[in-house]
Amino acid sequence: MADFFVWDDSYAVGIPIVDDQHKELLKYGNRFSELIATGGVGLKSEELESEFQKFREYLTFHFRSEEKVMEEIKYNNLGAHRREHNAILEKVAAYNTEKIKSDPVFALTEIRSLLQSILYDHVMETDSALGKAYRRYNKLFKHMEEAKRKIREENERKFGVLIKELDVAFCYLNWDQSQKGHCVIVSKEKTSNLVRLSTLEKNTLMAELYRVMLIVQKSFKPDDLQVVYAGDIDGQLAIHIIPKYKDMETFGQITPPKTDCEKLSDEEYKKIIDQFLENF
């Protein structure tokens, strides 16, 4: 027997998990059609009630899955969409199951008609709008991720290897480790000027700077620390924390950040980062 419900690509809303669940709902519709085709011969009301219960449970699961997607993308019409779901579920829950016992074929035909209405009205209209919003969100999200990736690559090229992401800044292990433990605090805000930060951002950044200074002191036991802030060098708000050791020629001198240096091996950088992370 040919299926009563046949999936068509025009039904796709473009959200993989939602489309898969819609296809599963079609299977329930085709199961009801098979039972209707028997004319009720040999059908037990308990079996039909069980099929209806499975359908109701799956429909509830499906609607909740859709709502999770809407929450994830911060969908503007979440409230209205959820109310439509609840109205459909109330209609399904209120269905008089006594009809199944008295006239199973008529009852199944009504249930199938209800499912048909859900699939072709709710899916084609309400879910279609959700699909468009999901695709817009995905496009924007991918764009944002690409922008973040470029920033990470640029920062790593200029400053070094990421040690840890903080609240308002990133902490990098500088490529130049001629003074072991040299690290850089880089603001997440695309600004090269400290005074352009809000009071909260500035206070948080200073607290994170102080925290990292304490960690450098504890991890590497330098004789002193030099803090260098020069936004005009990096074109970005970057604060270098440079450990100073008395047995080095640079002790007692201002050490400008280097733009060219001999890099360590990946393993050597990892060992230094591990020293940091032990104290974070």
Helices and strands as residue ranges (DSSP letters): G 9-11, H 16-37, H 45-72, H 78-93, H 98-102, H 104-117, I 118-127, H 128-158, E 160-165, E 169-174, E 183-187, G 194-196, H 199-220, E 224-229, H 231-234, E 238-244, H 266-279
